[in-house]
Structures are given as structure tokens and as C-alpha cells.
Amino acid sequence: MSSAFPQSMRLPVIAAPMFLVSGPELVIAACKAGIGGAFPTPNCRTPEDLDRWMDQITSALKPGDGPWIANLITHSTNPRLADDLAMVARYKPPIVITALGSPRPVMETVKGYGGMVFADVVNMKLARKAAEAGVDGLACISAGAGGHTGHLSPFAFVSAVREFFDGYLTIGGGIADGAGVAGAIAAGADMVYMGTRFLATRESLAQDAYKQMVVDCDADDLIVSPAVTGTDASWLKPSLKAAGLDPDAMGGAIQRDYSGGQSTKRWKDIWAAGQGVGRINAVESTAEVVGRLEREYRAAADRFIGLNSRAAAA
């Protein structure tokens, strides 16, 4: 079983790739704070934009910063995959996370320059397929995740995957503080995916109204529905209502589009969040969020050690 992070990291946390939210400023801030920073390539409308983003990120980062991560949509409906993969080959992100499709199309390119491939998976069937494809890691999206979400408990997911996979295991879904990170690591994960926790940071691309909605809402303000993208995702009810949709009567799934083009307007005012939304009380810098996570993580680890020590002495 893996026991070390893929690269020097202050905390075993990845600021997860969020559609229309994660940009170069958030990636750079996360890496500078000592965690991983990821963004989905469809956030760039064109390959030229992606070129500029990757140049900005690689120019800003130095040895010792956390790893930057490109998230590629490998679904057959993504016409940009070849162009995006060419940019990956040029800029060589240490980790590439594939989503909504097989990781096989990117394996040769990423492995060729010494990078690692993680596969974003939402169930056991996909986890097994990705493991069989030879990925270095799995990003297990569990119940409670924002955006496209899973349905398995994070603890059940980790336990089941560890039965057949000894690579890097990242778990995401409703983890909003350092104690949750510590719990995931104790359960067998190597790293934790945190998206919603970084949504309301100053560096994110989210609109100010979106950030404020995240601050104002809690888990009761969420609904999981496939009606927006065709795949189950966790949405903020107030944003759906503001867009003229009834959260209690949503049907008619919209055709998925991963081109980074026409889907942008559709998603502009329909906002996602995960179940950790209730722990966000203010818009802060990424550095402030990571600092708090570290303090909470260390406190949880100390508590765990203390409980074990008392049990052993009894």
C-alpha cells in the first residue's frame, strides 16, 4: 500500500478541479500553500487559452510547491481531448486526473514524460476498470461531493477499493475540515479531494454571488439531480430557483457537453456545492483555508494518538 504523497505536500489534500471555478490563480495559490491544485481543462474555452493557463501555472511554481494537476475529460463526446493532451505533453503536469471516461487515452502520453495518471471514479465497477488499466491512483468521488457526485460512503469506498488496489487513493465527498482529512487518511486513503471548501476563496473564478451563496447555505440547501447535465450532481437549490427551475420538479436531462464552449452559458448561473458547504463561513484566501485545515488536521491526529495512548494504558 502506498504511504507517501506523490510530491512534497504540507497536507494530503488536493483542491479538486471545479468546472468554471478552478483557474490558474486557485491552482497556483493551492500549490504555494503546500497542497495539490487541480483544474479541468474545459475551463479554458480554446487550446490557446489552455496554453496560456499552463504557461502561467508552470512559470509561477517553484520546486517544493505542491503538485499542479490537469483534469482531462476522456468521454467520447469531448472533441478537445487530443488538443488538450498535446498541451499536457508540452507542460507535463505531475499528475493528470481523467474523468467521465477511460484513462487509457492519456496513459502513454503522461507515463512517457514520467507523470502519474489518476482516474476519477464514482463506483466500484469504474474503480476496477481503472485499476486494470494501470493507473497510478484513483480519485474516489463519494456521496456528499459537489458537482458530479457519487453515492457510496467515503469510508465504504476506501475499504472496498483497498481490497484490490494498492496505488494512491484519493477520496472526496463532504470532507470540509482537517478532522475529516485525518479521518479519511486513518481509513486508508492517501489524499483527500476538497472542492467546495475552496469554492469561496478569493482566488476561485466563482462569481461573488456564488461565493456568498456558499457562505449562506448549508447541506439542507442542496439537491442531487441529473436534470442539468445528464449525470447526478449536487446543486444549490437557491441557484436553481434563481434560474427559473423548481428543485422539487426537475426532469428532462440536458445533453452533456464537455467542449468548454456552449455549456459555459448553461452553467453560468446554476451552481454546485457539496455537503461540506455548511462549514464555510466567509470568503477567505486559499492560504488561510489551508492554514486552518492544517491546524484542524494536527489537532485531530493528536486526539487520535491520545485516545490510543489512554486505551493502551487501561
C-alpha positions as CSV (number, residue, x, y, z in Angstrom):
1,M,0.0,0.0,0.0
2,S,1.3,3.5,-0.8
3,S,2.3,5.5,2.2
4,A,3.9,8.7,0.9
5,F,2.4,11.6,-1.1
6,P,3.4,11.7,-4.8
7,Q,5.2,15.0,-4.2
8,S,6.2,17.2,-1.3
9,M,2.9,18.3,0.3
10,R,2.1,20.2,3.5
11,L,-1.2,18.4,3.8
12,P,-2.6,15.3,2.0
13,V,-5.2,17.5,0.2
14,I,-6.0,18.3,-3.4
15,A,-8.0,21.4,-4.2
16,A,-10.3,19.5,-6.6
17,P,-11.0,20.6,-10.2
18,M,-14.2,22.5,-10.4
19,F,-15.9,23.4,-13.6
20,L,-15.9,27.1,-14.3
21,V,-14.4,27.7,-10.8
22,S,-10.8,26.4,-10.8
23,G,-8.4,28.6,-12.7
24,P,-4.7,29.3,-12.6
25,E,-4.9,31.7,-9.6
26,L,-6.5,29.0,-7.5
27,V,-4.2,26.3,-8.7
28,I,-1.1,28.4,-8.0
29,A,-2.4,29.5,-4.6
30,A,-3.1,25.9,-3.6
31,C,0.3,24.7,-4.7
32,K,2.0,27.7,-3.0
33,A,0.1,26.8,0.2
34,G,1.6,23.3,0.1
35,I,-1.3,21.2,-1.3
36,G,-2.2,20.0,-4.8
37,G,-4.0,22.3,-7.1
38,A,-6.2,21.0,-10.0
39,F,-8.3,22.4,-12.8
40,P,-10.5,20.9,-15.5
41,T,-9.1,21.7,-19.0
42,P,-12.7,22.5,-20.3
43,N,-12.5,25.7,-18.1
44,C,-10.4,27.0,-21.0
45,R,-12.6,27.8,-24.0
46,T,-9.8,27.1,-26.5
47,P,-6.5,25.2,-26.7
48,E,-4.8,28.6,-26.9
49,D,-6.4,29.6,-23.6
50,L,-5.2,26.3,-22.1
51,D,-1.7,27.0,-23.4
52,R,-1.7,30.4,-21.6
53,W,-3.1,28.9,-18.4
54,M,-0.5,26.1,-18.2
55,D,2.3,28.6,-19.0
56,Q,1.1,30.9,-16.2
57,I,1.0,28.0,-13.7
58,T,4.3,26.5,-14.6
59,S,6.0,29.9,-14.6
60,A,4.7,30.7,-11.1
61,L,5.5,27.4,-9.4
62,K,8.9,26.5,-7.9
63,P,10.5,23.3,-6.5
64,G,8.9,22.5,-3.2
65,D,5.5,23.8,-4.1
66,G,2.6,21.3,-4.2
67,P,1.8,19.4,-7.4
68,W,-0.3,21.0,-10.1
69,I,-2.9,18.7,-11.7
70,A,-4.7,18.8,-15.0
71,N,-8.1,17.2,-15.2
72,L,-9.0,15.8,-18.6
73,I,-12.5,14.7,-19.7
74,T,-11.9,11.5,-21.6
75,H,-15.6,11.0,-22.5
76,S,-16.2,10.2,-26.2
77,T,-18.2,13.5,-26.6
78,N,-15.2,15.7,-25.8
79,P,-13.8,16.9,-29.1
80,R,-10.9,18.7,-27.4
81,L,-9.2,15.7,-25.9
82,A,-6.4,15.4,-28.5
83,D,-5.7,19.2,-28.3
84,D,-5.7,19.2,-24.5
85,L,-3.5,16.1,-24.4
86,A,-1.0,17.9,-26.6
87,M,-0.8,20.7,-24.1
88,V,-0.3,18.1,-21.3
89,A,2.6,16.6,-23.2
90,R,4.1,20.1,-23.6
91,Y,3.8,21.3,-20.0
92,K,4.0,18.0,-18.2
93,P,1.7,18.3,-15.1
94,P,3.0,15.9,-12.4
95,I,-0.5,14.4,-12.1
96,V,-3.3,14.0,-14.7
97,I,-6.7,13.1,-13.5
98,T,-9.1,11.6,-16.0
99,A,-12.9,11.9,-15.7
100,L,-16.1,10.6,-17.3
101,G,-14.2,8.1,-19.5
102,S,-11.4,5.5,-19.6
103,P,-8.0,6.7,-18.6
104,R,-6.4,4.7,-21.4
105,P,-6.3,7.5,-24.0
106,V,-3.9,9.5,-21.8
107,M,-1.7,6.8,-20.3
108,E,1.0,6.7,-23.0
109,T,1.5,10.4,-23.1
110,V,1.6,11.0,-19.3
111,K,3.7,8.0,-18.5
112,G,6.0,8.9,-21.3
113,Y,7.2,12.1,-19.5
114,G,7.2,10.5,-16.1
115,G,3.8,11.8,-14.8
116,M,1.1,9.9,-13.0
117,V,-2.4,9.2,-14.0
118,F,-5.3,9.2,-11.6
119,A,-8.8,8.2,-12.6
120,D,-11.9,9.9,-11.3
121,V,-14.3,7.1,-10.3
122,V,-17.8,7.1,-8.7
123,N,-18.4,3.4,-8.2
124,M,-16.7,0.0,-7.8
125,K,-17.1,-1.0,-11.4
126,L,-15.3,2.1,-12.7
127,A,-12.6,1.7,-9.9
128,R,-11.9,-1.9,-11.0
129,K,-11.7,-0.9,-14.7
130,A,-9.3,2.0,-13.9
131,A,-7.1,-0.2,-11.8
132,E,-7.0,-2.8,-14.6
133,A,-5.9,0.0,-17.0
134,G,-2.8,0.5,-14.8
135,V,-3.5,3.9,-13.3
136,D,-1.2,5.2,-10.5
137,G,-4.1,6.4,-8.4
138,L,-7.9,6.6,-8.0
139,A,-9.9,9.7,-7.1
140,C,-12.9,8.1,-5.5
141,I,-15.9,10.5,-5.6
142,S,-18.2,9.6,-2.9
143,A,-21.6,10.7,-1.5
144,G,-21.6,14.3,-0.5
145,A,-19.4,15.6,-3.3
146,G,-20.3,18.8,-5.1
147,G,-21.0,18.8,-8.8
148,H,-21.0,15.3,-10.3
149,T,-21.2,13.2,-7.2
150,G,-21.0,9.6,-6.1
151,H,-23.4,7.5,-3.9
152,L,-21.0,5.4,-1.8
153,S,-19.9,6.4,1.7
154,P,-16.3,7.6,1.6
155,F,-15.4,5.0,4.3
156,A,-17.1,2.1,2.5
157,F,-15.5,3.2,-0.8
158,V,-12.0,3.3,0.6
159,S,-12.4,0.0,2.4
160,A,-13.7,-1.8,-0.7
161,V,-11.1,-0.3,-3.1
162,R,-8.2,-1.3,-0.8
163,E,-9.2,-4.9,-1.3
164,F,-7.7,-4.8,-4.8
165,F,-5.8,-1.5,-5.3
166,D,-2.6,-0.6,-3.6
167,G,-1.8,2.6,-5.6
168,Y,-2.6,6.2,-4.5
169,L,-6.1,6.6,-3.3
170,T,-7.8,10.0,-3.1
171,I,-11.2,10.3,-1.5
172,G,-13.7,13.1,-1.9
173,G,-17.2,13.8,-0.8
174,G,-18.4,16.1,2.0
175,I,-15.0,16.4,3.7
176,A,-14.8,20.1,4.8
177,D,-12.3,20.3,7.6
178,G,-9.0,19.0,8.8
179,A,-10.6,16.4,11.1
180,G,-12.3,14.9,8.0
181,V,-9.0,14.8,6.2
182,A,-7.5,12.9,9.2
183,G,-10.4,10.5,9.3
184,A,-10.0,9.7,5.6
185,I,-6.3,9.1,6.0
186,A,-6.9,6.9,9.0
187,A,-9.4,4.9,6.9
188,G,-6.8,4.1,4.3
189,A,-6.8,7.0,1.8
190,D,-3.6,8.7,0.8
191,M,-5.1,12.1,0.0
192,V,-8.4,14.0,0.1
193,Y,-10.2,15.8,-2.7
194,M,-11.7,19.1,-1.4
195,G,-13.7,21.2,-3.9
196,T,-16.4,23.1,-2.1
197,R,-14.0,24.2,0.7
198,F,-12.0,26.1,-1.9
199,L,-15.0,27.4,-3.9
200,A,-15.4,30.5,-1.8
201,T,-11.8,31.5,-1.8
202,R,-10.6,34.8,-3.2
203,E,-8.6,33.1,-5.9
204,S,-11.5,31.0,-7.3
205,L,-13.3,32.0,-10.6
206,A,-16.7,31.7,-8.9
207,Q,-18.9,34.8,-9.2
208,D,-19.1,36.9,-6.0
209,A,-22.8,36.0,-5.7
210,Y,-21.9,32.3,-6.0
211,K,-19.3,32.6,-3.2
212,Q,-21.8,34.4,-1.0
213,M,-24.4,31.7,-1.6
214,V,-21.9,29.1,-0.5
215,V,-21.3,31.1,2.7
216,D,-25.0,31.5,3.4
217,C,-26.1,27.9,2.6
218,D,-25.8,24.5,4.4
219,A,-26.4,20.9,3.4
220,D,-30.2,21.3,3.6
221,D,-29.9,23.7,0.7
222,L,-28.6,21.0,-1.7
223,I,-30.3,18.7,-4.1
224,V,-28.8,15.8,-6.2
225,S,-30.3,15.6,-9.7
226,P,-29.3,14.5,-13.2
227,A,-31.5,17.1,-14.8
228,V,-28.8,19.7,-15.5
229,T,-26.1,17.6,-17.1
230,G,-27.5,14.1,-17.6
231,T,-25.4,12.8,-14.6
232,D,-26.3,13.0,-10.9
233,A,-24.8,16.2,-9.5
234,S,-25.3,18.2,-6.3
235,W,-26.7,21.6,-6.8
236,L,-27.5,24.7,-4.6
237,K,-31.3,25.0,-4.6
238,P,-31.3,28.8,-4.4
239,S,-29.3,29.0,-7.7
240,L,-31.8,26.6,-9.4
241,K,-34.7,28.7,-8.2
242,A,-33.0,31.9,-9.4
243,A,-32.6,30.3,-12.9
244,G,-36.3,29.5,-13.0
245,L,-36.1,25.9,-12.1
246,D,-38.1,24.1,-9.5
247,P,-35.8,21.9,-7.4
248,D,-38.7,19.6,-6.5
249,A,-39.8,19.0,-10.1
250,M,-36.7,18.7,-12.2
251,G,-36.7,16.3,-15.1
252,G,-35.6,16.1,-18.7
253,A,-31.9,15.7,-18.6
254,I,-29.8,18.1,-20.7
255,Q,-27.3,16.6,-23.2
256,R,-23.8,16.7,-21.8
257,D,-21.3,19.0,-23.5
258,Y,-17.6,18.9,-22.5
259,S,-16.2,21.2,-25.2
260,G,-15.8,24.2,-23.0
261,G,-18.0,26.2,-25.4
262,Q,-21.8,26.2,-25.4
263,S,-22.1,24.6,-22.0
264,T,-20.5,27.7,-20.3
265,K,-23.6,29.8,-20.5
266,R,-25.8,27.0,-19.3
267,W,-23.7,26.6,-16.1
268,K,-23.0,30.2,-15.5
269,D,-25.8,30.7,-13.0
270,I,-26.6,27.2,-11.9
271,W,-24.2,26.5,-9.1
272,A,-22.9,23.3,-7.5
273,A,-21.7,22.6,-4.0
274,G,-21.1,19.6,-1.8
275,Q,-22.3,18.6,1.7
276,G,-19.4,20.4,3.4
277,V,-20.9,23.7,2.4
278,G,-22.1,24.4,6.0
279,R,-18.5,24.7,7.3
280,I,-17.8,27.7,5.1
281,N,-18.5,30.9,6.9
282,A,-16.5,33.6,5.0
283,V,-14.7,34.3,1.7
284,E,-11.0,33.8,2.5
285,S,-7.7,33.3,0.8
286,T,-6.6,29.8,-0.1
287,A,-3.6,30.2,2.2
288,E,-6.0,31.0,5.1
289,V,-8.1,27.9,4.3
290,V,-5.1,25.7,4.1
291,G,-3.7,27.1,7.4
292,R,-6.9,26.3,9.2
293,L,-7.1,22.8,7.6
294,E,-3.6,22.1,8.9
295,R,-4.4,23.1,12.4
296,E,-7.6,21.0,12.4
297,Y,-5.7,18.1,10.9
298,R,-2.9,18.2,13.5
299,A,-5.5,18.6,16.4
300,A,-7.4,15.5,15.1
301,A,-4.2,13.5,14.8
302,D,-3.2,14.4,18.3
303,R,-6.6,13.5,19.6
304,F,-6.4,10.1,17.9
305,I,-3.0,9.4,19.3
306,G,-4.2,10.5,22.8
307,L,-7.2,8.2,22.7
308,N,-5.0,5.3,21.6
309,S,-2.5,6.0,24.4
310,R,-5.2,6.0,27.0
311,A,-6.7,2.8,25.6
312,A,-3.3,1.1,25.7
313,A,-2.7,2.3,29.3
314,A,-6.0,1.0,30.5
